[in-house]
């Protein structure tokens, strides 16, 4: 593959997966930046796949029935808040435990950058 062909493939990849719109933007990206952005794009796709599979699983789960009597069934989740506790999820989201950005925040604090609050 020639240098021109490699550049063309990299430019297409930048525009297709990284949200870059112009060749001028492609020219400004360094190889390390390109690699990090590409890895982030791949991880973003994994996250999207996870959400899609979770949605499919939840669609199945919310239709779950349990037996109540000889020939009767009722929904396992009779109320939405039994299926999904919104308030609890808000608490988890605001918690510093297991937050993937917590390491970034600590790094920024140690460097005297943003995230001091």
C-alpha positions in Angstrom: 0.0 0.0 0.0 1.4 3.4 -1.0 1.7 6.4 1.4 -1.2 8.0 -0.5 -3.4 5.0 0.0 -2.5 4.8 3.7 -3.4 8.5 4.1 -6.7 8.0 2.3 -7.6 5.0 4.5 -6.7 6.9 7.7 -8.7 10.0 6.5 -11.7 7.8 5.8 -11.4 6.2 9.2 -11.1 9.6 10.9 -14.2 10.9 9.1 -16.2 7.6 9.5 -15.5 6.8 13.1 -14.0 9.9 14.8 -16.3 12.7 13.7 -13.7 14.5 11.8 -15.1 16.5 8.9 -12.2 18.0 6.9 -8.8 16.9 5.6 -7.3 19.9 7.4 -8.5 18.4 10.7 -7.0 15.0 9.7 -3.7 16.7 9.0 -3.6 18.2 12.5 -4.0 14.9 14.3 -0.9 13.2 15.6 -0.5 9.4 15.5 -0.8 9.0 19.3 -4.0 11.1 19.2 -5.4 9.1 16.3 -4.7 5.8 18.2 -6.4 7.1 21.3 -9.4 8.4 19.4 -9.8 5.2 17.5 -9.6 3.1 20.7 -12.2 5.4 22.3 -14.5 4.9 19.2 -14.1 1.2 19.5 -15.0 1.3 23.2 -18.0 3.6 22.4 -19.2 0.9 20.0 -18.9 -1.7 22.7 -20.9 0.5 25.0 -23.6 0.9 22.3 -23.7 -2.9 21.8 -24.0 -3.3 25.5 -26.9 -0.9 25.6 -28.6 -2.7 22.7 -28.2 -6.1 24.4 -29.4 -4.7 27.7 -32.4 -3.3 26.1 -33.3 -6.6 24.5 -32.8 -8.4 27.9 -35.0 -5.8 29.6 -37.7 -6.1 27.0 -37.8 -9.8 27.7 -37.6 -9.4 31.5 -40.4 -6.8 31.8 -42.7 -9.4 30.2 -41.9 -12.0 32.8 -44.9 -13.8 34.4 -45.2 -15.8 37.6 -47.8 -18.4 38.4 -50.4 -17.5 40.9 -52.8 -20.3 41.2 -53.6 -23.3 39.0 -54.1 -21.6 35.6 -53.3 -17.9 36.4 -50.2 -15.8 35.9 -49.4 -12.2 36.8 -46.5 -9.9 35.9 -43.4 -10.2 38.0 -43.1 -6.5 37.9 -46.5 -5.0 38.7 -45.1 -1.4 39.0 -42.4 0.3 37.0 -40.5 1.3 40.1 -40.1 -2.4 41.0 -38.5 -3.0 37.7 -36.3 0.1 37.7 -35.6 2.2 40.8 -34.9 5.6 39.4 -34.0 7.2 42.7 -31.5 4.5 43.5 -29.9 4.8 40.1 -29.6 8.6 40.7 -27.8 7.9 44.0 -25.5 5.4 42.3 -24.7 7.9 39.5 -23.8 10.6 42.0 -21.7 8.3 44.1 -17.9 8.4 43.7 -17.6 4.7 44.0 -16.9 2.8 40.8 -17.2 6.0 38.7 -15.0 5.5 35.6 -14.2 9.2 35.6 -13.1 9.2 39.2 -9.5 8.4 38.2 -9.5 11.3 35.7 -10.8 13.7 38.3 -8.1 12.6 40.8 -5.5 13.0 38.1 -6.7 16.5 37.2 -6.7 17.4 40.9 -3.2 16.2 41.4 -2.0 18.3 38.4 -3.8 21.4 39.7 -6.2 21.4 36.8 -10.0 21.2 36.6 -12.0 19.0 38.9 -11.0 20.8 42.1 -14.5 21.2 43.3 
